[in-house]
Amino acid sequence: MHSWLKAAALGLALATALGTGANAQLLISGNDEKQTWDEAGKPIFLPAGKDTVSIIDIKDPTKPRIVANLPLKNSVTGPPVNVAISPDQSVALVADSLQMVQDNGAWKPQPDNKVYVIDLKASPPKQAATLELGKQPSGLAFNKAGNLALVTNRADGTLSVLSVSGSEVKVVDTVTIGTPADQLSAVAITPDGKRALVTKFAAHKVALLDIDGQKVTYTKYDMNTGLWPYNVKITSDGKLGLAGNNGGAGSSDGQIDTVAVIDLDAKPRPRVIDQVVVGDGPEGLAVSPVGGWAASVILNGSNAGKDVQFPHGRSYVSLLKIEGNKVRRVSTVGVGNLAEGVAFSPDGKYLYVGNYMDRDMTILELSGNRLKRVGTLKLPGQPASLRGNSQ
């Protein structure tokens, strides 16, 4: 039996024995086995068939356990928010952004169009449905009520609107927000469910949307947030948006990058009020569900070649403190190699970071203005994305 199938079988056995349970606190990790990098920093593409999605129980925050490993395709190409768990932990979504095809004997990625629905109430959790959306579905977000989800389709300039009822998920609308060249990468919904922010990665902008029930409208208002905004989050009080400006087309380049701070209460409409220096190549981004903190995961050239002409090393996390509409970096902590996804625990006391090249997850505890390492969890593959139900 292939190792990835053994991992999936083990995860399913654990889930059968333990169940996710009503009191579980869950994370979801998308593990991509189709792409890696060589010592020169050149991407290597491999055939599909070994990807997994891990469902992780963090009820014991320093000793998380994998309760299921499902053999579902996902991708490191795109922001590490292409998986999501509904607020009530009844359902999870996984974007299948890319498929591998052969070209002159080599593998290369092409846009796919699927989102997988996972029934988390089943014992063990199981795939419940496959949806077909636009080209290259990427960033995902649930509203706080859990009855609506939005998906950015990066290769065609649209946003898919999904209705959610338990594990029953349906596509109800497709909204054009830009062009394929804009590369819509991530989406975040305000806590009251009335507005959303969408990053236009290649246009260097963040778009504002209005939401009324299942009706989502592009306001035609875009904010210039910085170079290559890849990821976006909204604070738990709904007052600020944070957009991680990658600074390059999906990689570190030796230049220091920022997180843009968006005042969502500004009149007559939201606007960028600050830029916070975080490091070279921010990709993962999370806000505390209890407020006061955010975390930006910095690539730091961790997938670059050994001989690149700029300082680089392993990834790290920049901890951001939020006080009113002021955001500042207060500390950093090193994590693993090519860190991508990041998620807070529901109480905001712990942070989890997926390390792609190390095939594991770092556990950090928030202590004062610092994060300290308190544990590690091995994963069955390369963690490309990571989310919790409160993110």
C-alpha positions in Angstrom: 0.0 0.0 0.0 1.3 3.5 -0.9 2.4 5.5 2.1 -0.2 8.2 1.5 -2.9 5.6 1.5 -1.6 4.2 4.7 -1.7 7.7 6.3 -5.3 8.1 5.1 -6.3 4.7 6.5 -4.6 5.4 9.8 -6.4 8.8 10.1 -9.8 7.2 9.3 -9.2 4.5 11.9 -8.4 7.1 14.5 -11.5 9.1 13.6 -13.6 6.0 13.9 -12.2 5.3 17.3 -12.2 8.8 18.6 -14.7 10.8 16.5 -14.4 14.5 16.1 -16.9 15.0 18.9 -19.1 17.9 19.9 -16.3 19.4 22.0 -13.6 19.1 19.4 -11.8 22.2 18.2 -10.7 21.6 14.7 -8.1 22.7 12.2 -7.9 21.6 8.6 -4.6 21.3 6.7 -4.3 20.8 3.0 -1.2 18.7 2.2 0.1 19.1 -1.4 2.5 16.4 -2.7 2.6 17.7 -6.3 5.1 20.4 -5.9 8.5 20.9 -4.3 11.7 22.9 -4.9 15.3 21.8 -5.6 18.4 23.3 -4.1 18.6 25.9 -6.8 15.1 27.1 -5.9 13.6 25.7 -9.1 10.1 24.3 -8.7 9.6 20.5 -9.3 6.2 19.3 -10.4 5.1 15.8 -9.7 2.0 13.7 -10.8 -1.2 13.9 -8.7 -2.5 11.1 -6.5 -0.8 11.6 -3.1 -2.4 14.7 -1.7 -4.2 14.6 1.6 -6.4 16.8 3.7 -5.9 16.4 7.5 -8.6 17.1 10.1 -6.9 18.0 13.4 -8.4 18.2 16.8 -6.7 20.9 19.0 -8.9 20.5 22.1 -5.6 19.8 23.9 -3.8 22.8 22.3 -0.2 21.6 22.8 -1.0 18.0 21.9 -3.1 18.1 18.8 -4.2 14.9 17.1 -5.1 14.0 13.6 -8.6 12.5 13.5 -8.8 12.0 9.7 -6.6 12.1 6.6 -8.7 12.3 3.4 -7.2 11.7 0.0 -8.2 15.0 -1.6 -6.3 17.1 -4.1 -5.2 20.6 -3.1 -2.4 23.1 -4.0 0.4 25.2 -2.5 -0.1 27.5 -5.5 -2.3 30.2 -4.1 -2.7 31.8 -0.7 -2.8 29.3 2.2 -6.5 29.9 2.8 -7.8 27.5 0.1 -9.3 25.3 2.9 -11.9 26.4 5.4 -14.1 25.1 8.3 -17.6 26.4 8.9 -18.1 28.2 12.3 -20.2 25.3 13.7 -17.7 22.7 12.5 -20.3 20.9 10.5 -18.6 21.2 7.1 -15.2 22.0 5.5 -14.3 23.2 2.0 -11.2 22.4 0.0 -10.3 24.2 -3.2 -8.8 22.0 -5.9 -6.9 24.9 -7.6 -4.6 23.1 -10.0 -4.3 19.8 -11.9 -1.1 18.3 -13.2 -0.9 17.5 -16.9 2.0 16.1 -19.0 3.7 18.2 -21.6 6.6 16.7 -23.6 7.2 14.2 -20.9 7.2 16.7 -18.0 4.4 17.6 -15.6 3.1 21.1 -15.4 0.2 22.7 -13.5 -3.0 23.9 -15.2 -6.1 25.5 -13.5 -8.7 23.1 -12.1 -12.3 24.1 -11.2 -13.4 22.0 -8.2 -14.2 22.5 -4.5 -14.6 19.5 -2.3 -17.2 19.4 0.5 -16.3 17.5 3.7 -19.0 16.4 6.1 -17.3 16.9 9.5 -20.3 15.5 11.5 -19.8 12.1 9.9 -17.8 9.5 11.9 -15.2 9.5 10.4 -15.4 12.8 8.4 -16.0 12.1 4.8 -16.2 13.8 1.4 -19.8 14.7 0.8 -19.8 16.4 -2.6 -17.7 17.9 -5.3 -18.7 21.3 -6.7 -17.6 22.8 -10.0 -16.8 26.5 -9.9 -14.7 28.9 -12.0 -11.1 28.4 -13.0 -8.5 27.9 -10.3 -10.6 28.3 -7.1 -8.3 29.7 -4.4 -9.2 31.7 -1.3 -12.3 30.6 0.7 -14.3 32.3 3.5 -17.4 31.4 5.5 -19.6 34.1 7.0 -20.0 34.1 10.8 -23.6 32.6 10.5 -22.1 29.7 8.5 -24.8 29.8 5.8 -22.7 31.5 3.1 -19.3 30.9 1.7 -17.3 32.8 -0.9 -14.6 31.4 -3.2 -12.2 33.5 -5.4 -11.6 32.0 -8.9 -8.1 33.2 -9.6 -7.9 32.3 -13.3 -11.1 33.9 -14.5 -11.7 37.0 -12.4 -14.9 35.8 -10.7 -16.2 35.0 -7.2 -18.4 32.0 -6.5 -21.2 32.4 -4.0 -22.2 29.2 -2.1 -25.2 28.6 0.1 -24.4 26.3 3.1 -26.9 24.2 5.1 -25.1 21.6 7.2 -23.1 19.5 4.7 -25.3 20.6 1.8 -23.4 23.2 -0.2 -24.7 24.7 -3.5 -23.4 27.3 -5.9 -26.0 30.0 -6.1 -24.2 32.8 -8.0 -21.0 33.8 -9.8 -20.0 37.5 -9.5 -17.5 39.1 -11.9 -15.0 41.3 -9.9 -12.2 41.7 -12.4 -10.4 40.0 -15.2 -8.3 36.9 -15.2 -5.2 39.1 -15.3 -6.2 40.5 -11.8 -5.7 37.1 -10.1 -8.3 37.2 -7.4 -6.6 35.3 -4.6 -8.3 35.7 -1.2 -11.5 36.8 0.4 -12.6 37.8 3.9 -16.2 38.6 5.2 -17.0 41.1 7.9 -18.4 39.6 11.2 -21.8 41.2 10.5 -21.9 39.4 7.1 -22.6 42.6 5.2 -19.3 43.2 3.4 -16.3 41.4 2.0 -12.8 42.2 0.9 -11.2 40.5 -2.1 -7.5 40.7 -3.1 -6.7 41.4 -6.7 -3.1 40.0 -6.5 -1.7 41.1 -9.8 -3.6 44.4 -9.9 -2.2 45.4 -6.4 -5.6 46.2 -5.1 -8.3 45.0 -2.7 -12.0 45.2 -3.8 -15.0 46.0 -1.6 -18.2 43.9 -1.9 -21.6 44.3 -0.4 -23.6 41.3 0.8 -27.4 41.1 1.4 -28.4 37.6 2.2 -27.1 35.5 -0.7 -26.8 38.5 -3.0 -23.2 39.6 -3.4 -22.5 42.8 -5.3 -19.1 44.2 -6.4 -19.2 47.9 -5.4 -16.7 48.8 -8.1 -14.5 50.3 -5.4 -10.9 49.1 -5.2 -8.2 50.2 -2.7 -4.5 50.4 -3.7 -3.1 48.4 -0.8 0.5 47.7 -1.9 2.4 45.4 -4.2 0.9 42.0 -4.8 -1.7 41.7 -2.0 -2.0 37.9 -1.6 -4.0 37.4 1.6 -6.6 39.4 3.5 -8.3 39.1 6.9 -10.8 41.2 8.9 -10.4 41.7 12.7 -13.0 40.1 15.0 -14.6 43.4 15.8 -15.0 44.2 12.0 -13.2 47.5 12.3 -10.0 46.7 10.4 -9.0 44.8 7.3 -5.4 43.5 6.9 -3.9 42.8 3.5 -0.6 41.0 3.2 1.4 42.5 0.4 3.6 39.7 -0.9 5.9 42.2 -2.7 6.6 39.8 -5.6 4.7 37.3 -7.8 4.5 34.7 -5.2 8.0 34.5 -3.8 10.6 36.2 -1.7 12.9 38.7 -3.5 15.0 40.1 -0.8 12.8 43.2 -0.4 11.0 44.0 2.8 7.2 43.8 2.5 4.2 45.1 4.4 0.7 44.4 5.7 -1.8 47.1 4.7 -4.2 48.3 7.4 -7.7 49.1 6.1 -10.1 51.2 8.2 -13.5 49.7 7.5 -15.3 52.4 9.5 -13.8 55.2 7.4 -16.3 57.6 5.7 -17.5 57.8 3.1 -15.9 54.4 2.4 -13.0 52.2 3.7 -9.4 53.3 3.0 -5.9 52.2 3.7 -4.6 54.1 6.8 -1.2 52.4 7.4 1.5 50.0 6.3 3.2 47.7 8.8 6.6 46.2 7.9 6.5 42.5 8.4 9.4 40.9 6.4 10.2 39.4 3.0 7.3 37.5 1.5 4.2 37.4 3.7 1.8 34.7 2.7 0.0 33.1 5.7 -2.1 35.6 7.7 -4.4 35.1 10.7 -6.3 37.3 13.1 -7.1 36.3 16.7 -10.8 35.4 17.1 -10.8 37.2 20.5 -9.1 40.4 19.1 -5.9 42.2 19.8 -3.5 40.2 17.7 -2.6 39.1 14.1 0.1 36.9 12.8 1.9 37.2 9.4 3.9 34.2 8.2 7.1 35.3 6.3 8.7 33.1 3.6 12.1 34.8 4.1 13.5 33.2 1.0 13.0 29.7 2.5 12.4 28.1 -0.9 15.0 30.1 -2.7 18.2 28.6 -4.1 21.3 28.5 -1.8 23.2 30.9 -4.0 20.6 33.7 -4.3 22.0 37.2 -3.8 20.0 38.3 -0.8 19.9 37.3 2.8 17.5 34.4 3.4 16.8 31.5 5.8 14.0 29.6 7.4 10.5 31.1 7.7 9.3 33.1 10.7 6.2 34.7 12.1 5.7 38.4 12.7 3.4 39.0 15.7 1.2 42.1 15.2 -0.5 43.9 18.1 -3.8 45.6 17.4 -4.8 48.5 19.6 -7.8 50.4 18.2 -6.9 51.2 14.6 -3.2 51.0 15.3 -1.3 47.9 14.3 2.4 47.3 15.0 4.9 44.5 14.9 6.0 43.6 18.4 8.1 40.4 17.9 9.1 37.6 15.6 9.7 33.9 16.1 11.4 31.3 13.8 9.4 28.4 12.5 10.1 25.8 9.8 11.1 25.7 6.2 8.7 27.3 3.7 6.0 28.0 6.3 2.6 28.7 4.7 -0.7 28.4 6.6 -1.4 29.8 10.1 -4.3 29.6 12.5 -5.2 30.8 16.0 -6.8 28.6 18.6 -10.4 29.7 19.4 -9.3 31.3 22.6 -6.4 33.2 20.8 -3.8 31.7 23.2 -2.1 29.4 20.7 -0.9 29.7 17.1 -0.4 26.9 14.6 1.9 27.2 11.6 2.3 24.6 8.7 5.9 24.1 7.5 5.7 22.9 3.9 9.2 21.5 3.3 9.4 20.1 6.9 6.0 18.3 6.6 5.0 19.4 10.1 3.1 22.0 12.1 4.7 24.3 14.7 2.7 25.0 17.9 3.3 28.5 19.4 1.9 29.9 22.6 1.2 33.6 23.0 2.9 35.0 26.1 3.0 38.7 26.6 4.1 40.3 23.4 5.9 37.2 22.2 5.2 33.7 20.7 7.1 30.8 22.1 7.4 27.3 20.6 5.7 24.6 22.7 5.3 21.7 20.3 5.3 20.1 16.8 2.9 17.8 15.0 4.1 15.6 12.1 1.8 15.7 9.1 1.3 13.1 6.3 2.4 15.5 3.6 3.5 19.0 2.8 1.1 21.5 4.5 0.1 24.1 1.9 -2.8 25.6 3.8 -4.2 25.8 7.3 -7.4 27.1 8.8 -9.6 26.8 11.9 -13.3 27.3 12.3 -12.9 30.7 13.9 -10.5 32.2 11.2 
